[in-house]
Amino acid sequence: MQKTALVTGAARGIGLATTKLMLDRGWHVAMLDRDSDELEIASAGLHGATPFSCDVSIQSRVEETIPAILDKFGRLDAVVNNAGVAHFGPMENTDFQAWRTVMETNLDGVFLVSQATVPALKQTRGSIVNIASISGLRASTLRVAYGTSKAAVIHLTKQQAAELGEFGVRANCVCPGPVRTKLAMAVHSQDIIDAYHDAIPLNRYGSEQEIAEVIAFLCSEQASYVTGQIIASDGGFESTGIGLPSLRN
Ligand SMILES: NC(=O)c1ccc[n+]([C@@H]2O[C@H](COP(=O)([O-])OP(=O)(O)OC[C@H]3O[C@@H](n4cnc5c(N)ncnc54)[C@H](O)[C@@H]3O)[C@@H](O)[C@H]2O)c1
C-alpha cells in the first residue's frame, strides 16, 4: 500500500513544495489548509493528493478532519505540521489577541494535529516533522510571539520524540531560514531582506524546494534512526555568532 503523508498549510509556500516533492517520491498526500479557495486551486491536477479544508487551531475541526483523512487513505505514515502564521512587532505593541493568534496556529495547531494522528502513526511506525523557524533558535527583535511559538514547537518535538520512540514513531523539527513566501514577504521589508543576505553565510534566502527536501528526508526510511532532532535549513545563519561584515575577507 502506498504511504500517506498529511501536510498542513499545504495550499502554498513550503507546504505546497513539500506536497509536490512527496508526490514525486510516490507518496499519497492529504493536503490540509484553512484557505479553501487556494487549497482547491493548488490541489487541482495533483495526482495522489486530496484537499482537506481545516483550521488546525480549532480542536473540533481537527477532530473531524483526521478521521476523514484516514477514511480516504486508510493509513498515515507521516505528519508534516507546517501551517503557520507570522506577526512581527515590538513587545509593547503585541496585544494579547495577536499573541493568541500566533500561538493558536503555530503551537496549539501542532499539538492538536499531532495528538489526533498519534494512534494512526503508531500503527505504521510513522513520523512527525514539525516546522519551526530560525526564529525559534535565535532570539531577535519584533518576534516576541512568533519566536516564542517556534521555540515551543522545538521543545514539543523533543517531547514527542521522547514519548513516542518506544512505539517506533519518530519526531523531528525543521527550522527554515528566510524563504520568499507570502508569509515572509508580508513582514520582510527590503531593508530586512538586505540585512538577511548580509548575515547569512550563504548570502541568500532559501527556496521552498530546499526546505521541502529536508522535510521529505526526515519523513523517509533513510532517516529511520533519526528522531528528536532540530535541523536548521538556513544557509548557515544559526551557526554564526559574531558575523560582523567587517570581519569578512
Ligand atoms: N517563509 C519563511 O521565511 C519561513 C521561515 C521560517 C519558518 N517558516 C515556517 O514555515 C511554515 C510555512 O510557511 P510559509 O512561509 O510557507 O507560509 P505561507 O503563508 O506561504 O503558507 C502557510 C500556509 O498555512 C496556512 N495556514 C495558516 N494558518 C493555518 C491554520 N490555522 N490552519 C490551517 N492552515 C493554516 C495558510 O493558509 C497558508 O496556505 C510556517 O510554519 C512558517 O512559520 C517560514
The ligand as a Tripos MOL2 file, in Angstrom:
@<TRIPOS>MOLECULE
LIG
   44    48     1     0     0
SMALL
NO_CHARGES

@<TRIPOS>ATOM
      1 N1          8.9390   31.6720    4.7730 N.am      1 LIG1
      2 C1          9.8490   31.7980    5.7160 C.2       1 LIG1
      3 O1         10.7480   32.6410    5.6350 O.2       1 LIG1
      4 C2          9.8030   30.8970    6.9180 C.ar      1 LIG1
      5 C3         10.9130   30.9090    7.7650 C.ar      1 LIG1
      6 C4         10.8940   30.0900    8.8900 C.ar      1 LIG1
      7 C5          9.8010   29.3050    9.1480 C.ar      1 LIG1
      8 N2          8.7310   29.3110    8.3150 N.ar      1 LIG1
      9 C6          7.5990   28.4620    8.6640 C.3       1 LIG1
     10 O2          7.2860   27.6250    7.5690 O.3       1 LIG1
     11 C7          5.8870   27.2940    7.6200 C.3       1 LIG1
     12 C8          5.2650   27.5510    6.2570 C.3       1 LIG1
     13 O3          5.3690   28.9270    5.9930 O.3       1 LIG1
     14 P1          5.3230   29.5840    4.5380 P.3       1 LIG1
     15 O4          6.4010   30.5920    4.5150 O.co2     1 LIG1
     16 O5          5.2340   28.5450    3.5030 O.co2     1 LIG1
     17 O6          3.9510   30.3980    4.6950 O.3       1 LIG1
     18 P2          2.7140   30.6770    3.7200 P.3       1 LIG1
     19 O7          1.9830   31.8050    4.3630 O.co2     1 LIG1
     20 O8          3.1330   30.8070    2.3070 O.co2     1 LIG1
     21 O9          1.8580   29.3300    3.8590 O.3       1 LIG1
     22 C9          1.2710   28.9860    5.0800 C.3       1 LIG1
     23 C10         0.0090   28.1990    4.7970 C.3       1 LIG1
     24 O10        -0.5320   27.8210    6.0880 O.3       1 LIG1
     25 C11        -1.9510   28.0480    6.0500 C.3       1 LIG1
     26 N3         -2.4170   28.2520    7.4300 N.ar      1 LIG1
     27 C12        -2.1070   29.2720    8.2540 C.ar      1 LIG1
     28 N4         -2.7420   29.1150    9.4210 N.ar      1 LIG1
     29 C13        -3.4730   27.9800    9.3220 C.ar      1 LIG1
     30 C14        -4.3490   27.3040   10.2020 C.ar      1 LIG1
     31 N5         -4.6350   27.7820   11.4250 N.pl3     1 LIG1
     32 N6         -4.9140   26.1480    9.7860 N.ar      1 LIG1
     33 C15        -4.6540   25.6660    8.5510 C.ar      1 LIG1
     34 N7         -3.8510   26.2650    7.6710 N.ar      1 LIG1
     35 C16        -3.2690   27.4130    8.0550 C.ar      1 LIG1
     36 C17        -2.1140   29.2660    5.1740 C.3       1 LIG1
     37 O11        -3.4430   29.3640    4.6690 O.3       1 LIG1
     38 C18        -1.0720   29.0220    4.0870 C.3       1 LIG1
     39 O12        -1.5910   28.3100    2.9960 O.3       1 LIG1
     40 C19         5.2860   28.1390    8.7440 C.3       1 LIG1
     41 O13         5.1710   27.3430    9.9160 O.3       1 LIG1
     42 C20         6.3180   29.2200    8.9500 C.3       1 LIG1
     43 O14         6.2910   29.7560   10.2500 O.3       1 LIG1
     44 C21         8.7120   30.0940    7.1960 C.ar      1 LIG1
@<TRIPOS>BOND
     1     1     2 1
     2     2     3 2
     3     2     4 1
     4     4     5 ar
     5     4    44 ar
     6     5     6 ar
     7     6     7 ar
     8     7     8 ar
     9     8     9 1
    10     8    44 ar
    11     9    10 1
    12     9    42 1
    13    10    11 1
    14    11    12 1
    15    11    40 1
    16    12    13 1
    17    13    14 1
    18    14    15 2
    19    14    16 1
    20    14    17 1
    21    17    18 1
    22    18    19 2
    23    18    20 1
    24    18    21 1
    25    21    22 1
    26    22    23 1
    27    23    24 1
    28    23    38 1
    29    24    25 1
    30    25    26 1
    31    25    36 1
    32    26    27 ar
    33    26    35 ar
    34    27    28 ar
    35    28    29 ar
    36    29    30 ar
    37    29    35 ar
    38    30    31 1
    39    30    32 ar
    40    32    33 ar
    41    33    34 ar
    42    34    35 ar
    43    36    37 1
    44    36    38 1
    45    38    39 1
    46    40    41 1
    47    40    42 1
    48    42    43 1
@<TRIPOS>SUBSTRUCTURE
     1 LIG1         1 GROUP 0 **** ****
